[in-house]
């Protein structure tokens, strides 16, 4: 019989009392773990032996967790993780399909020990399909869903290569965290866990729902990148260079905002060609570019600040952290010597919080085993055999 878990760590977040095991990995799975931790879940990361750039130091993506090192190659390694799974609400992992099963910690093994467990699988291509066993990265998932064409400036143009945020983090980690919360909520009513197949390719496809909706309305040409009102085709939704070589983002889509934009540019709205006729967009883009090039970024900020013209400066990361709006909202915070984004979204009664700094691998191994109900002699045996590695300082 499993030992009943001890009381959860205190937290004010909405997921206080929820216990999650995160099998250490890269990118989207740690991001999901961070989001769940920020919302109050007790997230225990199972690290592998050896050093890892994701452990300790200033790697903010690992914030808020505790770490236990388990050697899955040891005879008792898999059983240790399964014993933790008995006491958890969810487990998340980012292996390729079949790897967790080979290690002995797949969904069937975990469910047999804990039928209420939610098992979250983070993959690129999903657990089924012709590409499911092949490697891939953010750029590949964007390309195979059509989403990468949204970053083309025109037909035949080379797409912009974005950092791994859209597929890995928005389509991957964020979707996995959402799936975990949904499935844990359902399990609290049904008493049954389930498997989450969170594929980055599926998540990216979901993010493009707006494009499909507008295309169905005849408002977006999917196969003509750079020709639509919101992908760089329109003059009123674009970026423009200023006299000092900086850029302004212009997003005055609605007529009332467009009117303010034109007024602040010193142009006469009545004399301009129809803004809604795509045939006029190239000429109007040229007109706007000429005007924006006459003043510096700071001068334009003085003109547009406080208006509804939807014009904002294109800032560096350092400038963004200092912007008065972000400062007023504490959008960025400094914790454990690292400036980083604050937890989001914001809840009024049970706010999210950064639970702590990134843990060193194995920093909490003994503490976790004790807190999660392992018998003292079993803890000593696991650490003594090297199945569990503890880097905690010796007591006394």
Phi, psi and omega in degrees: 000135179293146177284131180302137181292152176283175182299141179291161176297146180289138179203149178266354184287164183293341179259018178304133180094348178274130182251127184230134173261127176247113175284121189305138179201202183242152167064250191294324180293313174300326178295319176299318178298321178297314180299317181292321177295316179303328181272009170107354179291148174273099184260117178256120180266126177268105180268158174267159178299150179102167183285154179211136178294347179275355185260137171060198177058229186242023181281088190300336180297340180264012185296152168080001180258170165245154187238136169233135178263123178234127177271103183288352177275347177282153182304324182263007184297306181298319181296328177295315178295320179295325177293324174294320180298331177301332188254006186253162173268330182207155173228135178235140179213158183234032178287162167294153180307133177095340183290315180300321178296318180295329179279349179087016181233032180285178183302319182294316180296318180291317181296326178297329180271335183209092183298342180273353187291134170268125184247109183262121180250119180255114179227169177279310186256357183095172182270359176223162178109159184302331183262002190301332183261003183259161180283161177189165177221175183317311184299325180292319181290325175295319185290322186278353176256358184087349185296331182293335178293339177292346179256015172269144179272354178176166179304130180084351180283149177290130179294149172292142177262106182275157171297165187286064181252319188292306182277310183298314189261311179286310181280342183253280186301317180295318178294322178296314179299319177298316179296320179298313181299317179298314185288324177294320177299315180295320180296330178295339179260322185267338185077010183236135175276182177197170181259133177258117176262089183260101181257135180298325179296323177292318181296318178297317178302319179298323180295338181269010181304321178301319181297316178297320180296314180292324178296321179295333178273358183078018183258359183211128178265106187294329185259020177228068183301144179080009180243002184260167187292338184239017178233027178099358180281322184273146179290334183270001177223081189199180174238148186226143180278140178262177185295336180261018175081009177267181183228149174242139174266126182243123184221049183272070185290314185283148184304319182293325177285324177299320180299319178293320178301310182298319180298314181291336176280352180080022180257160180261113183302320184294334183269353181276151175299163180304120184290338184268359178266111182305335179296336181271349187298314180302316180294318179293325176299318178296319179297312180298318181299319179297318182290313181298331181285356182271347182228161179280168178301314181298321179296316179293325177300318178297328180283320188264343182302133178084002180257170175260027180282352177061049177239125181223152178287145172277110189256155169285168177300319180296318178294322180299320180294335182264355183296136184306323181293315179293325177294315182298324181269358184053045179296329175242140181231163174247118177226144182042042175077013182232125171282132187203163177295142176287159176302144179216152358282179184260128179251137188286324187255326180235072188294151174285160180202153173283118188284340181167178181285168175300133182279150167287147180301125179081007183298331185240019188305304182295318181301316181296313181299319178294314184290330181267014167090016176285140179293146183305318181292329178289322177300313180298321180294316181296318180287320180296326181278348183087002175297317175246132179253126180246129176252014178291144176296146181296144181295145179081000000 
